[in-house]
Amino acid sequence: MSSNQDSPNLSAPISSLEDRLLDCVGSEDYVAVIRALVATRDPAAIRVLASLLDSVGPIAKEAIAGLLTFGDAVIPAMRECADSLDYDMIRHGHEVLAELGDEASKQWLKDDLAERIAAYRERLGFPSVLLDIFVANETDEPTEVA
């Protein structure tokens, strides 16, 4: 995390909360700080929340949920995440963009899921026909079969 000296444009509450992230021990601590960042409604929190998208589990889920509350204001930061070198940050950036309606990110997530399923299937030695069955049954409606 950056210190206040590295980010002089951050408001005092955001800078203070960013510093608190350095003291977090577990997911619960991170979630509490993430919620406090979101509660500020300060756009400077977007950068800090985006920096947490290389995490997984409750930290990533809470950061994603918090970012979504800022709406379209997060798009530039999420595009940067989607262009990063960290897979989790890329995937989570696309998740936020997809939730905001970005069709390219929706397609990226669909393709990524198909690749992960194929890799898993290959490791287990399942025939490719099973992948076709799972992908063919995708639909936007949870109770319907395509």
C-alpha positions in Angstrom: 0.0 0.0 0.0 1.1 3.5 -0.6 1.8 5.9 2.2 0.2 9.3 2.4 3.5 10.8 1.2 3.2 8.8 -2.0 -0.4 9.9 -2.5 -0.8 13.5 -1.4 -4.1 13.9 -3.3 -5.9 11.4 -1.0 -8.2 12.9 1.5 -7.2 12.4 5.2 -9.9 9.7 5.9 -8.9 7.6 2.8 -5.2 7.9 3.6 -5.8 6.9 7.2 -7.9 3.9 6.1 -5.3 2.9 3.6 -2.7 2.9 6.4 -5.0 0.7 8.5 -4.8 -1.9 5.7 -1.2 -2.4 6.6 -2.2 -3.5 10.1 -4.9 -6.0 8.9 -4.2 -9.5 10.1 -7.1 -11.5 8.6 -10.0 -11.3 6.2 -12.3 -9.8 8.9 -9.9 -6.9 9.5 -9.7 -6.2 5.7 -13.5 -6.4 5.3 -14.0 -3.9 8.1 -11.5 -1.4 6.5 -13.0 -2.0 3.0 -16.5 -1.2 4.4 -15.1 1.9 6.0 -13.5 3.0 2.7 -16.8 2.5 0.9 -18.7 4.4 3.5 -16.6 7.5 2.9 -18.2 7.7 -0.6 -14.9 9.4 -1.6 -13.8 8.7 -5.2 -10.3 8.4 -3.9 -11.3 5.1 -2.3 -11.7 3.6 -5.7 -7.9 3.4 -6.2 -7.4 1.8 -2.8 -10.2 -0.8 -3.4 -8.9 -1.6 -6.8 -5.5 -2.3 -5.3 -7.1 -5.1 -3.3 -8.4 -7.0 -6.4 -5.3 -9.2 -6.4 -6.8 -10.8 -3.4 -9.2 -13.8 -3.2 -12.0 -14.8 -1.0 -13.8 -12.4 1.3 -11.3 -9.6 0.7 -11.9 -9.7 -3.1 -15.6 -10.1 -2.7 -16.0 -7.2 -0.4 -13.7 -5.0 -2.6 -15.8 -5.9 -5.7 -19.0 -5.2 -3.9 -17.6 -1.8 -2.7 -16.4 -0.9 -6.1 -19.8 -1.5 -7.6 -21.3 1.0 -5.3 -19.3 3.7 -7.1 -20.9 2.9 -10.5 -19.3 4.0 -13.7 -16.7 6.0 -11.8 -14.7 2.8 -11.4 -14.4 2.0 -15.1 -11.0 3.6 -15.6 -9.5 1.8 -12.6 -11.1 -1.5 -13.6 -9.7 -1.2 -17.1 -6.2 -0.8 -15.5 -6.9 -3.9 -13.4 -7.9 -5.8 -16.5 -4.6 -4.8 -18.1 -2.5 -5.9 -15.1 -0.2 -8.9 -14.9 -2.0 -10.5 -12.0 -4.6 -13.1 -13.0 -6.9 -12.4 -9.9 -6.8 -8.7 -10.5 -7.6 -9.2 -14.2 -10.5 -11.5 -13.5 -11.9 -9.3 -10.7 -11.6 -6.2 -12.9 -13.6 -7.9 -15.6 -16.1 -9.0 -13.0 -16.8 -5.4 -12.0 -16.9 -4.3 -15.6 -19.3 -7.1 -16.5 -21.6 -6.2 -13.6 -21.6 -2.6 -15.0 -22.7 -4.0 -18.4 -19.4 -4.2 -20.3 -20.0 -6.9 -23.0 -16.3 -7.5 -23.7 -15.8 -8.3 -20.1 -18.8 -10.6 -20.0 -17.2 -12.4 -23.0 -13.8 -12.5 -21.3 -15.3 -14.1 -18.2 -17.2 -16.7 -20.3 -14.1 -17.6 -22.3 -12.0 -17.7 -19.1 -14.5 -20.1 -17.4 -14.5 -22.3 -20.5 -10.6 -22.4 -20.4 -10.6 -23.2 -16.7 -13.1 -26.0 -17.1 -11.2 -27.4 -20.0 -7.9 -27.4 -18.1 -9.6 -29.0 -15.1 -11.2 -31.6 -17.3 -7.9 -32.4 -19.0 -6.2 -32.8 -15.7 -8.8 -35.3 -14.6 -8.9 -37.0 -18.0 -12.6 -36.3 -18.8 -13.6 -36.5 -22.5 -14.3 -33.1 -24.2 -17.9 -34.0 -24.8 -18.7 -33.2 -21.1 -17.4 -29.6 -21.5 -19.7 -29.2 -24.5 -22.7 -30.3 -22.4 -21.9 -27.8 -19.6 -21.2 -24.9 -21.9 -24.2 -25.6 -24.1 -26.5 -25.4 -21.1 -25.5 -21.9 -20.2 -28.4 -19.4 -19.9 -29.0 -16.1 -18.2 -32.0 -17.5 -16.4 -31.0 -19.7 -13.4 -34.0 -22.0 -13.6 -33.8 -22.6 -17.4 -31.8 -24.8 -19.6 -30.7 -23.4 -22.9 
